[in-house]
Amino acid sequence: MKAMILAAGRGTRLPPLTNHCPKALVEIAGRTLLEIALQRIATFGVRDFIVNAHHFADAIVEYLQKNQNFGLRIEILAKRNCSTLAAD
């Protein structure tokens, strides 16, 4: 089974937290919203993900690479040109 995480929003309701990073990378208790979502969904046995990104998409790719995709298979769908960026 594959899950899709929608992370393309601009985070317009969260400034100043989203002035320089995407909403998916906003931290709560030391963990990003993206990490929390990935790990919660993974508890149901899902290991394949598509992350839809647009606003600061490169930051999301870098974050996932830095964290070795949290041991998951993650594909980034970048809205800016409808291409797929490798996250691993």
OpenMM code with the backbone's topology and positions (N, CA, C; nanometers):
from openmm import Vec3, app, unit

residues = "MET LYS ALA MET ILE LEU ALA ALA GLY ARG GLY THR ARG LEU PRO PRO LEU THR ASN HIS CYS PRO LYS ALA LEU VAL GLU ILE ALA GLY ARG THR LEU LEU GLU ILE ALA LEU GLN ARG ILE ALA THR PHE GLY VAL ARG ASP PHE ILE VAL ASN ALA HIS HIS PHE ALA ASP ALA ILE VAL GLU TYR LEU GLN LYS ASN GLN ASN PHE GLY LEU ARG ILE GLU ILE LEU ALA LYS ARG ASN CYS SER THR LEU ALA ALA ASP".split()
positions = [
    Vec3(0.0848, -0.1173, 0.0000),
    Vec3(0.0000, 0.0000, 0.0000),
    Vec3(0.0894, 0.1238, 0.0000),
    Vec3(0.0437, 0.2265, -0.0674),
    Vec3(0.1167, 0.3528, -0.0785),
    Vec3(0.0300, 0.4636, -0.0204),
    Vec3(0.0924, 0.5572, 0.0496),
    Vec3(0.0199, 0.6716, 0.1059),
    Vec3(0.0723, 0.8004, 0.0431),
    Vec3(-0.0165, 0.8980, 0.0325),
    Vec3(0.0234, 1.0284, -0.0200),
    Vec3(0.0068, 1.1334, 0.0882),
    Vec3(0.1101, 1.2143, 0.1034),
    Vec3(0.1062, 1.3248, 0.1992),
    Vec3(0.1050, 1.4541, 0.1193),
    Vec3(0.0053, 1.5364, 0.1459),
    Vec3(-0.0077, 1.6644, 0.0761),
    Vec3(0.0715, 1.7694, 0.1534),
    Vec3(0.1836, 1.8130, 0.0937),
    Vec3(0.2716, 1.9078, 0.1606),
    Vec3(0.3055, 2.0250, 0.0683),
    Vec3(0.2121, 2.0612, -0.0171),
    Vec3(0.2392, 2.1644, -0.1176),
    Vec3(0.1921, 2.3038, -0.0772),
    Vec3(0.1231, 2.3156, 0.0346),
    Vec3(0.0671, 2.4450, 0.0736),
    Vec3(0.1718, 2.5481, 0.1120),
    Vec3(0.1326, 2.6720, 0.1065),
    Vec3(0.2225, 2.7818, 0.1407),
    Vec3(0.2246, 2.8127, 0.2899),
    Vec3(0.1360, 2.7575, 0.3654),
    Vec3(0.1341, 2.7834, 0.5090),
    Vec3(0.0973, 2.9264, 0.5419),
    Vec3(0.0023, 2.9821, 0.4681),
    Vec3(-0.0325, 3.1235, 0.4832),
    Vec3(-0.0928, 3.1574, 0.6189),
    Vec3(-0.1418, 3.0576, 0.6902),
    Vec3(-0.1998, 3.0849, 0.8226),
    Vec3(-0.0987, 3.0650, 0.9355),
    Vec3(0.0265, 3.0352, 0.9003),
    Vec3(0.1262, 3.0087, 1.0042),
    Vec3(0.2462, 3.1028, 1.0060),
    Vec3(0.2372, 3.2218, 0.9471),
    Vec3(0.3536, 3.3081, 0.9581),
    Vec3(0.3714, 3.3525, 1.1030),
    Vec3(0.4866, 3.3778, 1.1501),
    Vec3(0.6143, 3.3793, 1.0777),
    Vec3(0.6809, 3.2427, 1.0663),
    Vec3(0.6185, 3.1369, 1.1173),
    Vec3(0.6805, 3.0046, 1.1130),
    Vec3(0.7080, 2.9574, 0.9707),
    Vec3(0.6244, 2.9978, 0.8769),
    Vec3(0.6389, 2.9505, 0.7389),
    Vec3(0.6977, 3.0557, 0.6443),
    Vec3(0.7561, 3.1604, 0.6998),
    Vec3(0.8177, 3.2623, 0.6138),
    Vec3(0.9401, 3.2075, 0.5400),
    Vec3(1.0094, 3.1127, 0.6024),
    Vec3(1.1346, 3.0629, 0.5442),
    Vec3(1.1404, 2.9107, 0.5341),
    Vec3(1.0306, 2.8447, 0.5607),
    Vec3(1.0276, 2.6988, 0.5463),
    Vec3(0.8847, 2.6554, 0.5179),
    Vec3(0.8680, 2.5369, 0.4592),
    Vec3(0.7331, 2.4886, 0.4299),
    Vec3(0.6613, 2.4453, 0.5573),
    Vec3(0.5309, 2.4473, 0.5534),
    Vec3(0.4497, 2.4067, 0.6681),
    Vec3(0.4860, 2.2659, 0.7135),
    Vec3(0.5183, 2.1783, 0.6204),
    Vec3(0.5522, 2.0393, 0.6539),
    Vec3(0.6765, 2.0294, 0.7421),
    Vec3(0.7606, 2.1329, 0.7417),
    Vec3(0.8827, 2.1302, 0.8218),
    Vec3(0.8725, 2.2135, 0.9494),
    Vec3(0.7544, 2.2631, 0.9801),
    Vec3(0.7327, 2.3316, 1.1075),
    Vec3(0.7423, 2.2269, 1.2177),
    Vec3(0.8132, 2.2607, 1.3247),
    Vec3(0.8341, 2.1653, 1.4333),
    Vec3(0.7339, 2.1807, 1.5458),
    Vec3(0.6949, 2.0665, 1.5994),
    Vec3(0.6129, 2.0595, 1.7198),
    Vec3(0.6831, 1.9622, 1.8130),
    Vec3(0.7207, 2.0084, 1.9290),
    Vec3(0.7895, 1.9239, 2.0278),
    Vec3(0.9129, 1.8571, 1.9679),
    Vec3(0.9875, 1.9309, 1.8853),
    Vec3(1.1124, 1.8804, 1.8305),
    Vec3(1.1002, 1.7906, 1.7092),
    Vec3(0.9799, 1.7716, 1.6579),
    Vec3(0.9586, 1.6892, 1.5381),
    Vec3(0.8792, 1.7689, 1.4360),
    Vec3(0.9124, 1.7506, 1.3093),
    Vec3(0.8394, 1.8236, 1.2057),
    Vec3(0.7034, 1.7583, 1.1815),
    Vec3(0.6125, 1.8378, 1.1266),
    Vec3(0.4811, 1.7838, 1.0911),
    Vec3(0.4943, 1.6692, 0.9913),
    Vec3(0.5907, 1.6796, 0.9005),
    Vec3(0.6128, 1.5737, 0.8025),
    Vec3(0.6598, 1.4451, 0.8706),
    Vec3(0.7551, 1.4564, 0.9610),
    Vec3(0.8037, 1.3388, 1.0338),
    Vec3(0.6899, 1.2726, 1.1118),
    Vec3(0.6110, 1.3544, 1.1796),
    Vec3(0.4985, 1.3009, 1.2576),
    Vec3(0.4020, 1.2252, 1.1668),
    Vec3(0.3668, 1.2843, 1.0528),
    Vec3(0.2732, 1.2201, 0.9605),
    Vec3(0.3307, 1.0895, 0.9055),
    Vec3(0.4562, 1.0927, 0.8616),
    Vec3(0.5186, 0.9716, 0.8072),
    Vec3(0.5213, 0.8593, 0.9102),
    Vec3(0.5640, 0.8916, 1.0302),
    Vec3(0.5767, 0.7880, 1.1324),
    Vec3(0.4416, 0.7347, 1.1791),
    Vec3(0.3430, 0.8206, 1.1880),
    Vec3(0.2098, 0.7721, 1.2273),
    Vec3(0.1506, 0.6798, 1.1216),
    Vec3(0.1627, 0.7184, 0.9960),
    Vec3(0.1097, 0.6345, 0.8888),
    Vec3(0.1879, 0.5033, 0.8813),
    Vec3(0.3190, 0.5095, 0.9040),
    Vec3(0.4027, 0.3891, 0.9002),
    Vec3(0.3613, 0.2872, 1.0067),
    Vec3(0.3020, 0.3337, 1.1169),
    Vec3(0.2578, 0.2394, 1.2208),
    Vec3(0.1466, 0.1474, 1.1705),
    Vec3(0.0841, 0.1843, 1.0581),
    Vec3(-0.0197, 0.1005, 0.9982),
    Vec3(0.0374, 0.0077, 0.8914),
    Vec3(0.1694, 0.0033, 0.8821),
    Vec3(0.2344, -0.0873, 0.7883),
    Vec3(0.2685, -0.0277, 0.6537),
    Vec3(0.2400, 0.0983, 0.6330),
    Vec3(0.2702, 0.1633, 0.5052),
    Vec3(0.4189, 0.1977, 0.5020),
    Vec3(0.4867, 0.1601, 0.3951),
    Vec3(0.6297, 0.1885, 0.3803),
    Vec3(0.6601, 0.2693, 0.2538),
    Vec3(0.5623, 0.2836, 0.1662),
    Vec3(0.5795, 0.3577, 0.0406),
    Vec3(0.4962, 0.4846, 0.0455),
    Vec3(0.5614, 0.5967, 0.0189),
    Vec3(0.4947, 0.7261, 0.0279),
    Vec3(0.5207, 0.8100, -0.0957),
    Vec3(0.4248, 0.8933, -0.1270),
    Vec3(0.4425, 1.0027, -0.2227),
    Vec3(0.4159, 1.1291, -0.1435),
    Vec3(0.5089, 1.2233, -0.1513),
    Vec3(0.4910, 1.3518, -0.0848),
    Vec3(0.4751, 1.4570, -0.1941),
    Vec3(0.3590, 1.5200, -0.1976),
    Vec3(0.3306, 1.6270, -0.2919),
    Vec3(0.3871, 1.7562, -0.2330),
    Vec3(0.4795, 1.8193, -0.3042),
    Vec3(0.5459, 1.9398, -0.2518),
    Vec3(0.5437, 2.0509, -0.3563),
    Vec3(0.5454, 2.1735, -0.3083),
    Vec3(0.5523, 2.2895, -0.3980),
    Vec3(0.6315, 2.4009, -0.3304),
    Vec3(0.5755, 2.4589, -0.2263),
    Vec3(0.6383, 2.5699, -0.1552),
    Vec3(0.7606, 2.5182, -0.0802),
    Vec3(0.8799, 2.5677, -0.1152),
    Vec3(1.0063, 2.5212, -0.0559),
    Vec3(1.0255, 2.3708, -0.0749),
    Vec3(0.9904, 2.3197, -0.1931),
    Vec3(1.0026, 2.1756, -0.2213),
    Vec3(1.1444, 2.1256, -0.2008),
    Vec3(1.2435, 2.2055, -0.2381),
    Vec3(1.3829, 2.1631, -0.2217),
    Vec3(1.4183, 2.1409, -0.0750),
    Vec3(1.3604, 2.2203, 0.0137),
    Vec3(1.3856, 2.2037, 0.1573),
    Vec3(1.3302, 2.0706, 0.2068),
    Vec3(1.2163, 2.0301, 0.1523),
    Vec3(1.1572, 1.9012, 0.1901),
    Vec3(1.2456, 1.7872, 0.1421),
    Vec3(1.2948, 1.7961, 0.0184),
    Vec3(1.3838, 1.6934, -0.0357),
    Vec3(1.5108, 1.6846, 0.0491),
    Vec3(1.5714, 1.7976, 0.0798),
    Vec3(1.6936, 1.7996, 0.1614),
    Vec3(1.6691, 1.7405, 0.2997),
    Vec3(1.5567, 1.7745, 0.3597),
    Vec3(1.5225, 1.7232, 0.4927),
    Vec3(1.5093, 1.5713, 0.4904),
    Vec3(1.4405, 1.5189, 0.3916),
    Vec3(1.4231, 1.3746, 0.3821),
    Vec3(1.5563, 1.3044, 0.3564),
    Vec3(1.6395, 1.3616, 0.2701),
    Vec3(1.7714, 1.3036, 0.2447),
    Vec3(1.8555, 1.3020, 0.3722),
    Vec3(1.8536, 1.4114, 0.4447),
    Vec3(1.9304, 1.4226, 0.5691),
    Vec3(1.8871, 1.3172, 0.6713),
    Vec3(1.7612, 1.2815, 0.6686),
    Vec3(1.7070, 1.1840, 0.7640),
    Vec3(1.6882, 1.0453, 0.7022),
    Vec3(1.7573, 1.0184, 0.5915),
    Vec3(1.7510, 0.8898, 0.5224),
    Vec3(1.6072, 0.8416, 0.5030),
    Vec3(1.5188, 0.9364, 0.4725),
    Vec3(1.3769, 0.9069, 0.4467),
    Vec3(1.3106, 0.8327, 0.5625),
    Vec3(1.3686, 0.8439, 0.6809),
    Vec3(1.3146, 0.7770, 0.7998),
    Vec3(1.2982, 0.6267, 0.7765),
    Vec3(1.3833, 0.5719, 0.6895),
    Vec3(1.3785, 0.4289, 0.6610),
    Vec3(1.2624, 0.3871, 0.5726),
    Vec3(1.1996, 0.4831, 0.5077),
    Vec3(1.0823, 0.4573, 0.4234),
    Vec3(1.1168, 0.4821, 0.2771),
    Vec3(1.0338, 0.4331, 0.1868),
    Vec3(1.0496, 0.4625, 0.0442),
    Vec3(0.9617, 0.5831, 0.0130),
    Vec3(1.0268, 0.6933, -0.0222),
    Vec3(0.9534, 0.8184, -0.0425),
    Vec3(0.9854, 0.8767, -0.1792),
    Vec3(0.8804, 0.9117, -0.2495),
    Vec3(0.8898, 0.9770, -0.3790),
    Vec3(0.8330, 1.1178, -0.3622),
    Vec3(0.9020, 1.2175, -0.4156),
    Vec3(0.8537, 1.3557, -0.4069),
    Vec3(0.7926, 1.3954, -0.5409),
    Vec3(0.6708, 1.4410, -0.5364),
    Vec3(0.6046, 1.4938, -0.6550),
    Vec3(0.6071, 1.6454, -0.6410),
    Vec3(0.6929, 1.7096, -0.7193),
    Vec3(0.7088, 1.8548, -0.7105),
    Vec3(0.6111, 1.9237, -0.8035),
    Vec3(0.5246, 2.0031, -0.7463),
    Vec3(0.4190, 2.0699, -0.8227),
    Vec3(0.4735, 2.1746, -0.9182),
    Vec3(0.5900, 2.2308, -0.8889),
    Vec3(0.6392, 2.3433, -0.9688),
    Vec3(0.6522, 2.3117, -1.1165),
    Vec3(0.6874, 2.1859, -1.1491),
    Vec3(0.6933, 2.1511, -1.2897),
    Vec3(0.6367, 2.0113, -1.3164),
    Vec3(0.5588, 1.9625, -1.2185),
    Vec3(0.4944, 1.8318, -1.2288),
    Vec3(0.5934, 1.7203, -1.2553),
    Vec3(0.7155, 1.7354, -1.2049),
    Vec3(0.8140, 1.6296, -1.2206),
    Vec3(0.8350, 1.5615, -1.0859),
    Vec3(0.8990, 1.4484, -1.0899),
    Vec3(0.9270, 1.3748, -0.9680),
    Vec3(1.0734, 1.3959, -0.9317),
    Vec3(1.0979, 1.4347, -0.8083),
    Vec3(1.2340, 1.4509, -0.7577),
    Vec3(1.2669, 1.3302, -0.6718),
    Vec3(1.3856, 1.2775, -0.6845),
    Vec3(1.4255, 1.1644, -0.5994),
    Vec3(1.4574, 1.2164, -0.4596),
    Vec3(1.4088, 1.1463, -0.3603),
    Vec3(1.4371, 1.1860, -0.2226),
    Vec3(1.5328, 1.0883, -0.1571),
    Vec3(1.5873, 0.9946, -0.2330),
    Vec3(1.6828, 0.9010, -0.1731),
    Vec3(1.8055, 0.8925, -0.2545),
] * unit.nanometer
topology = app.Topology()
chain = topology.addChain("A")
for resn in residues:
    res = topology.addResidue(resn, chain)
    for name in ("N", "CA", "C"):
        topology.addAtom(name, app.Element.getBySymbol(name[0]), res)
